[in-house]
Amino acid sequence: MRKETEIIEGRWRNPDEEIVFGVYAGAWFKERDYAATTRERNGRALRLHVLPTFERTSYPPRRNS
């Protein structure tokens, strides 16, 4: 029943579908309820340290066939 609710509400994701980390991280970050200074600090860390390395990485990682 839980999955059915997620599908109806548009929240379900196919686990086999690849998601690009940068897109996921951006959406995730926007959903956080941070104080202004925390949002600024964490946003800076994401932009400067995480995204340059992982922004284009897809999850689940592509498997070699």
Secondary structure by P-SEA (a helix, b strand, c coil): caaaaaaaacccccccccccaaaaaaaaaaaccccaaaaaaaaaaaacccccccccccccccccc
